[in-house]
Amino acid sequence: MPEAAVKRVEIKSAERLRALMRDYFLDLDAAAASDERRVAWCTSVGPCEILSAFGFATYFPENHGALLGARRLSHELIPRAAGIGYCPESCSYMNSDIGCALSGRSPLRDVYGIEGPPKPDLLVYSTNQCREVQDWFEFFGRREGVPSLGIRPPRHLGEVTPEHVALVRRELVDLIGQIEGRFGLVLDSDRLEEAVRLSSRASALWGEVLATARARPAPLTFWDGAVHMAPVVLMRGSRAAIDYYETLLSEMCQRVTSGAGAVPRERWRIYWEGMPIWPRLRELSEKFQSLRASVVASTYCNSWAFAPYAGGDPLEWMARTSIEIFINRDEVTKQAFLVDMVRRFEIDGVIFHNARTCPNNTNSRFGMPQRLREGLELPVLVIDGDLSDLRFFSTAQTMTNLEAFVEQLEGGAR
């Protein structure tokens, strides 16, 4: 059962992150107001390096969807999207973002003093995560009267073959041609190479940050990662993201050396499979801390820890990266990844989040929890919820289930 609360040591880099995020959004706002700069919207694991090489200021609507969830606005905005025909049980990021546009409300006004997301000149998506992003971007393409372009990689892959990579590379080449034709631009191959190199470096550093949680006690948790992942999502291809993760990694390594844990008196090590529950992130973090349970690893945060770029063809690296991500793989490959993570991080129990409006990022529906429970002889808990829509989440029931789960861990340790 929970012991007396002990205040956790805050991550010092968080203050720098807040300043970095403010600069990023203010620059986007300035770019949208400028006659000399263009803004592109991009999906979170989309071809942002190409957009950077073309000189677009790049914005990621999924981040805005997460912010709407964290600010607990989604339940007010989703009905606006439903009112124009979008199913309320479709992606709550998409629905709340569309509802935000229809209502003219955005938390960016309160957080950064800007009116809302920047007006796009171009929207670029990749369906390597889900098909909803295509519908999401096409809504804004129609609304803003700008092109919505995308790539559609093969999905649910086991082995990633050279043929798969070549197919996606051809789509990237076609995308470049469409952008060049529509905007009268010519892609600078050196700028693309540099964007990919910077993107890969930021991603590698992020992976190193996450790997520090293999230490006992873990210097950071999934809840920290869900916040500090912002630069690797929003600023890939920039020096700013690299500088930030070099600083954060140094701080985490110092924590490991000094034995400073993110969860005071850490006892249990948990793996989180699935999306964050943004509206309840703080409550869940505090609950796990009170239970002395550290959520040391997750699939979600590792989704931006890509294989390194070793030079050569930047488009081939982008193509391979876009289809090797966890969400794009088959059940066998996903299960093998989870087994490896459980062993690497010395996990005591696994929690699956069944996100009701995000089936693509939910892996608890086809027997995987039971297979892990039996194959690893490990306690597994499935909780119902959603990334943004609180209609599907019961705080009281979830907290009770978490307490019972930790009691199960304690029973196994006796």
C-alpha positions as CSV (number, residue, x, y, z in Angstrom):
1,M,0.0,0.0,0.0
2,P,1.1,3.6,-0.5
3,E,3.6,5.0,2.0
4,A,4.1,8.6,3.2
5,A,4.6,10.9,0.2
6,V,8.2,12.0,-0.5
7,K,8.8,14.9,-2.8
8,R,10.4,13.9,-6.1
9,V,13.5,15.7,-7.5
10,E,12.3,17.8,-10.4
11,I,14.2,17.7,-13.7
12,K,16.2,20.9,-14.1
13,S,16.1,20.8,-17.9
14,A,12.3,21.3,-17.7
15,E,12.8,25.1,-17.5
16,R,14.9,25.1,-20.6
17,L,12.3,22.9,-22.4
18,R,9.5,25.5,-21.6
19,A,11.7,28.3,-23.2
20,L,12.5,26.1,-26.2
21,M,8.8,25.3,-26.8
22,R,7.8,29.0,-26.5
23,D,10.5,30.0,-29.0
24,Y,9.2,27.2,-31.4
25,F,5.6,28.4,-31.3
26,L,6.4,32.1,-31.5
27,D,8.6,31.4,-34.6
28,L,5.7,29.4,-36.2
29,D,3.4,32.3,-35.5
30,A,5.9,34.8,-37.0
31,A,6.4,32.5,-40.1
32,A,2.6,32.4,-40.7
33,A,2.4,36.2,-40.6
34,S,5.4,36.6,-42.9
35,D,5.2,37.1,-46.7
36,E,8.6,35.5,-47.0
37,R,8.2,32.2,-45.2
38,R,5.9,29.3,-45.6
39,V,4.3,26.9,-43.0
40,A,3.8,23.2,-43.5
41,W,1.8,20.9,-41.3
42,C,3.2,17.4,-40.8
43,T,2.3,14.2,-39.0
44,S,4.5,13.3,-36.1
45,V,6.5,10.5,-37.9
46,G,6.1,12.1,-41.3
47,P,8.7,13.3,-43.8
48,C,9.5,16.5,-41.8
49,E,13.1,16.5,-43.0
50,I,12.0,17.1,-46.6
51,L,9.9,20.1,-45.4
52,S,12.9,21.5,-43.4
53,A,15.1,21.1,-46.5
54,F,12.6,23.1,-48.5
55,G,12.6,25.9,-45.8
56,F,9.1,25.4,-44.4
57,A,8.5,26.2,-40.8
58,T,6.9,22.9,-39.7
59,Y,3.9,22.4,-37.3
60,F,2.6,19.1,-35.9
61,P,-1.1,19.0,-35.2
62,E,-0.9,15.8,-33.1
63,N,1.0,17.9,-30.5
64,H,-1.9,20.3,-30.5
65,G,-4.3,17.4,-30.0
66,A,-2.2,16.2,-27.0
67,L,-2.3,19.8,-25.6
68,L,-6.1,19.9,-26.0
69,G,-6.2,16.6,-24.0
70,A,-3.8,17.8,-21.3
71,R,-5.8,21.0,-20.9
72,R,-9.0,18.9,-20.6
73,L,-10.7,20.7,-23.5
74,S,-11.4,17.7,-25.7
75,H,-14.8,16.8,-24.3
76,E,-16.0,20.3,-25.2
77,L,-14.6,20.3,-28.7
78,I,-15.3,16.8,-29.9
79,P,-19.1,17.4,-30.2
80,R,-18.3,20.3,-32.7
81,A,-16.6,17.8,-35.0
82,A,-19.4,15.3,-34.5
83,G,-21.8,18.0,-35.5
84,I,-20.3,18.1,-39.0
85,G,-20.3,14.3,-39.4
86,Y,-17.2,13.0,-37.7
87,C,-17.8,9.9,-35.6
88,P,-17.3,10.7,-31.9
89,E,-15.4,7.4,-31.5
90,S,-12.8,8.3,-34.2
91,C,-9.4,9.6,-33.2
92,S,-9.9,12.1,-30.3
93,Y,-6.8,14.0,-31.4
94,M,-8.4,14.6,-34.8
95,N,-11.9,15.3,-33.5
96,S,-10.8,17.7,-30.8
97,D,-8.4,19.5,-33.2
98,I,-11.2,19.9,-35.8
99,G,-13.6,21.1,-33.0
100,C,-10.9,23.6,-31.9
101,A,-10.8,25.0,-35.4
102,L,-14.6,25.2,-35.7
103,S,-14.9,26.9,-32.3
104,G,-11.9,29.3,-32.7
105,R,-10.5,28.2,-29.3
106,S,-6.9,27.1,-28.7
107,P,-4.9,26.7,-25.5
108,L,-1.9,28.2,-27.5
109,R,-3.5,31.5,-26.7
110,D,-3.2,31.0,-22.9
111,V,0.2,29.2,-23.0
112,Y,2.1,31.2,-25.6
113,G,0.0,34.3,-26.3
114,I,-0.7,33.4,-29.9
115,E,-4.2,33.0,-31.5
116,G,-3.9,29.4,-32.4
117,P,-2.2,27.0,-34.9
118,P,-0.4,28.7,-37.8
119,K,-2.3,28.9,-41.1
120,P,-0.7,26.3,-43.4
121,D,0.6,26.7,-46.9
122,L,0.9,22.9,-47.2
123,L,-0.2,19.8,-45.3
124,V,1.9,16.6,-45.6
125,Y,1.0,13.3,-43.9
126,S,2.2,9.8,-43.7
127,T,-0.3,6.9,-43.0
128,N,2.5,4.9,-41.3
129,Q,0.6,5.4,-38.1
130,C,-3.0,5.4,-39.1
131,R,-5.3,6.4,-41.9
132,E,-7.1,9.0,-39.8
133,V,-4.3,11.5,-40.3
134,Q,-5.1,11.6,-44.0
135,D,-8.8,12.5,-43.3
136,W,-7.6,15.0,-40.6
137,F,-5.3,16.8,-43.0
138,E,-7.8,16.7,-45.9
139,F,-10.3,18.5,-43.7
140,F,-7.8,21.3,-43.1
141,G,-6.8,21.3,-46.8
142,R,-10.4,21.9,-47.8
143,R,-10.9,24.5,-45.0
144,E,-7.7,26.5,-45.8
145,G,-7.7,25.9,-49.6
146,V,-4.1,24.5,-49.6
147,P,-2.7,21.2,-50.9
148,S,-2.8,18.1,-48.7
149,L,-0.2,15.6,-49.9
150,G,0.9,12.3,-48.4
151,I,2.7,9.1,-48.5
152,R,1.0,5.7,-47.8
153,P,3.6,3.2,-46.7
154,P,2.7,-0.6,-46.5
155,R,1.3,-1.4,-43.1
156,H,1.5,-4.2,-40.5
157,L,4.9,-5.4,-41.6
158,G,6.9,-8.3,-40.2
159,E,10.3,-8.2,-41.9
160,V,11.0,-4.9,-43.6
161,T,12.4,-5.8,-47.0
162,P,14.4,-3.8,-49.6
163,E,11.3,-3.8,-51.7
164,H,9.2,-2.1,-49.0
165,V,11.9,0.5,-48.5
166,A,12.2,1.1,-52.3
167,L,8.4,1.6,-52.6
168,V,8.3,4.2,-49.8
169,R,11.4,5.9,-51.3
170,R,9.6,6.3,-54.6
171,E,6.7,7.9,-52.7
172,L,9.1,10.4,-51.1
173,V,10.6,11.2,-54.5
174,D,7.1,11.8,-55.9
175,L,6.2,14.0,-52.9
176,I,9.3,16.1,-53.5
177,G,8.3,16.5,-57.1
178,Q,4.8,17.6,-56.1
179,I,6.1,20.2,-53.7
180,E,8.6,21.5,-56.3
181,G,5.9,21.8,-58.9
182,R,3.3,23.5,-56.7
183,F,5.6,26.0,-55.0
184,G,8.2,26.6,-57.7
185,L,11.0,25.3,-55.5
186,V,14.0,23.0,-56.1
187,L,15.1,20.7,-53.3
188,D,18.7,21.2,-52.2
189,S,20.2,17.7,-51.7
190,D,22.8,19.0,-49.2
191,R,20.1,20.6,-47.1
192,L,18.2,17.4,-47.0
193,E,21.3,15.4,-46.0
194,E,21.9,17.9,-43.2
195,A,18.3,17.7,-42.0
196,V,18.4,13.9,-41.9
197,R,21.8,14.0,-40.1
198,L,20.5,16.4,-37.5
199,S,17.2,14.4,-37.2
200,S,19.0,11.2,-36.7
201,R,21.3,12.7,-34.0
202,A,18.4,14.1,-32.0
203,S,16.7,10.7,-32.2
204,A,19.8,8.8,-31.1
205,L,20.2,11.2,-28.1
206,W,16.6,10.7,-27.2
207,G,17.1,7.0,-27.2
208,E,20.1,7.4,-24.9
209,V,18.0,9.5,-22.6
210,L,15.3,6.8,-22.4
211,A,17.9,4.1,-21.9
212,T,19.2,5.7,-18.7
213,A,16.0,4.4,-17.1
214,R,17.6,0.9,-17.1
215,A,19.4,2.1,-14.0
216,R,18.1,1.4,-10.5
217,P,16.5,3.7,-9.4
218,A,15.4,5.0,-12.8
219,P,16.3,8.7,-13.2
220,L,13.2,9.5,-15.3
221,T,9.8,7.9,-15.9
222,F,7.3,7.5,-18.8
223,W,5.5,10.6,-17.4
224,D,8.7,12.6,-17.8
225,G,9.3,11.2,-21.2
226,A,5.8,12.1,-22.4
227,V,6.8,15.8,-21.7
228,H,10.4,15.8,-22.7
229,M,9.8,14.0,-26.0
230,A,8.5,17.3,-27.5
231,P,11.7,18.4,-29.2
232,V,12.2,15.0,-31.0
233,V,8.7,15.3,-32.3
234,L,8.5,19.0,-33.2
235,M,12.1,19.9,-33.9
236,R,13.7,17.0,-35.6
237,G,16.2,18.3,-38.2
238,S,17.2,21.2,-35.9
239,R,20.3,21.9,-33.9
240,A,18.1,23.0,-31.0
241,A,16.7,19.5,-30.5
242,I,20.3,18.1,-30.3
243,D,21.4,20.8,-27.9
244,Y,18.5,20.1,-25.7
245,Y,18.9,16.3,-25.5
246,E,22.7,16.7,-24.9
247,T,21.7,18.7,-21.8
248,L,19.0,16.4,-20.7
249,L,21.2,13.3,-21.2
250,S,23.9,14.9,-19.1
251,E,21.4,15.5,-16.3
252,M,20.1,12.0,-16.4
253,C,23.6,10.5,-16.3
254,Q,24.4,12.7,-13.3
255,R,21.2,11.3,-11.6
256,V,22.3,7.8,-12.3
257,T,25.7,8.4,-10.8
258,S,24.3,10.0,-7.7
259,G,21.5,7.5,-7.4
260,A,18.7,10.0,-7.6
261,G,15.5,8.3,-8.7
262,A,12.5,9.8,-10.4
263,V,10.4,7.8,-7.9
264,P,11.7,8.1,-4.3
265,R,12.4,4.6,-2.8
266,E,11.6,2.9,-6.1
267,R,10.5,-0.6,-5.6
268,W,8.6,-1.7,-8.7
269,R,9.5,-1.2,-12.4
270,I,6.6,-1.0,-14.8
271,Y,6.2,-1.0,-18.6
272,W,3.5,1.2,-20.2
273,E,2.2,-0.1,-23.5
274,G,0.1,2.4,-25.4
275,M,-0.8,6.1,-25.5
276,P,-0.6,8.5,-22.6
277,I,-3.8,9.5,-21.0
278,W,-3.1,13.2,-21.4
279,P,-5.9,14.6,-19.2
280,R,-4.8,12.5,-16.2
281,L,-1.0,12.5,-16.7
282,R,-0.3,14.2,-13.4
283,E,-2.7,12.2,-11.3
284,L,-1.4,8.9,-12.7
285,S,2.2,10.0,-12.2
286,E,1.5,10.9,-8.6
287,K,-0.4,7.6,-8.0
288,F,2.5,5.5,-9.2
289,Q,4.9,7.5,-7.1
290,S,2.8,6.9,-4.0
291,L,2.9,3.2,-4.8
292,R,6.7,3.3,-5.3
293,A,6.2,2.1,-8.8
294,S,8.3,3.6,-11.5
295,V,7.1,3.4,-15.1
296,V,10.6,3.1,-16.5
297,A,9.9,2.3,-20.2
298,S,7.1,2.6,-22.8
299,T,6.4,1.9,-26.4
300,Y,5.2,5.4,-27.0
301,C,8.3,7.3,-26.1
302,N,10.5,4.9,-27.9
303,S,8.6,5.5,-31.2
304,W,10.9,8.4,-31.9
305,A,14.2,6.6,-31.1
306,F,15.1,5.7,-34.7
307,A,18.0,3.7,-36.1
308,P,21.0,6.0,-36.8
309,Y,21.7,7.5,-40.2
310,A,25.2,6.4,-41.2
311,G,25.4,8.4,-44.4
312,G,24.5,7.5,-47.9
313,D,21.0,8.0,-49.2
314,P,18.9,10.2,-46.9
315,L,15.7,9.3,-48.6
316,E,16.4,5.6,-48.0
317,W,16.9,6.3,-44.3
318,M,13.6,8.2,-44.2
319,A,11.8,5.5,-46.0
320,R,13.1,2.7,-43.7
321,T,12.5,4.8,-40.6
322,S,8.9,5.5,-41.5
323,I,8.0,1.8,-41.8
324,E,10.2,0.3,-39.1
325,I,8.4,2.1,-36.3
326,F,6.5,-0.1,-33.8
327,I,3.0,1.0,-34.7
328,N,3.6,-0.1,-38.3
329,R,4.6,-3.7,-37.5
330,D,2.8,-7.0,-37.2
331,E,1.8,-8.8,-34.0
332,V,4.8,-11.1,-33.9
333,T,7.3,-8.2,-34.3
334,K,5.5,-6.1,-31.7
335,Q,5.5,-8.9,-29.2
336,A,9.2,-9.6,-29.7
337,F,9.9,-5.9,-29.1
338,L,7.9,-5.9,-25.9
339,V,9.7,-9.1,-24.6
340,D,13.1,-7.5,-25.3
341,M,12.0,-4.3,-23.5
342,V,10.8,-6.2,-20.5
343,R,14.1,-8.0,-20.2
344,R,16.3,-4.9,-20.9
345,F,14.6,-2.7,-18.3
346,E,14.0,-5.6,-15.7
347,I,10.3,-5.0,-15.7
348,D,8.1,-6.3,-12.9
349,G,4.7,-5.8,-14.6
350,V,3.2,-4.5,-17.8
351,I,0.2,-2.1,-18.1
352,F,-1.6,-1.9,-21.4
353,H,-3.7,1.2,-22.1
354,N,-6.8,0.3,-24.2
355,A,-7.3,3.7,-25.9
356,R,-10.8,3.6,-27.1
357,T,-10.4,6.1,-30.0
358,C,-6.9,5.0,-31.0
359,P,-7.0,1.3,-32.2
360,N,-3.8,1.8,-34.1
361,N,-1.8,2.5,-31.0
362,T,-3.6,-0.1,-28.8
363,N,-2.2,-3.6,-28.6
364,S,-4.4,-5.2,-25.9
365,R,-7.2,-6.3,-28.2
366,F,-5.9,-9.5,-29.8
367,G,-4.5,-11.5,-27.0
368,M,-1.1,-10.0,-26.5
369,P,-1.5,-9.2,-22.8
370,Q,-2.4,-12.9,-22.2
371,R,0.6,-14.1,-24.3
372,L,3.0,-11.9,-22.4
373,R,1.5,-13.0,-19.1
374,E,1.9,-16.6,-19.9
375,G,5.2,-16.4,-21.8
376,L,7.1,-14.2,-19.3
377,E,5.1,-15.2,-16.2
378,L,4.6,-11.5,-15.5
379,P,1.7,-9.6,-14.1
380,V,-0.2,-7.7,-16.8
381,L,-3.0,-5.2,-16.4
382,V,-5.3,-3.7,-19.1
383,I,-6.8,-0.3,-18.3
384,D,-9.5,1.4,-20.3
385,G,-9.2,5.0,-21.3
386,D,-8.3,7.3,-24.1
387,L,-5.5,9.7,-25.2
388,S,-7.8,12.7,-24.9
389,D,-11.5,11.8,-24.4
390,L,-12.3,11.4,-20.7
391,R,-15.7,9.8,-21.5
392,F,-13.8,6.5,-21.7
393,F,-11.8,6.9,-18.5
394,S,-12.8,6.2,-14.9
395,T,-10.4,7.7,-12.4
396,A,-11.7,5.9,-9.4
397,Q,-11.8,2.5,-11.1
398,T,-8.3,2.9,-12.6
399,M,-6.7,4.0,-9.4
400,T,-8.3,1.0,-7.6
401,N,-7.0,-1.3,-10.3
402,L,-3.5,0.1,-10.0
403,E,-3.5,-0.4,-6.3
404,A,-4.6,-4.0,-6.8
405,F,-2.0,-4.5,-9.5
406,V,0.8,-3.4,-7.1
407,E,-0.6,-5.6,-4.4
408,Q,-0.3,-8.5,-6.9
409,L,3.4,-7.5,-7.4
410,E,3.9,-7.5,-3.7
411,G,2.3,-10.9,-3.3
412,G,4.6,-12.3,-5.9
413,A,7.6,-10.9,-4.1
414,R,6.9,-12.7,-0.9
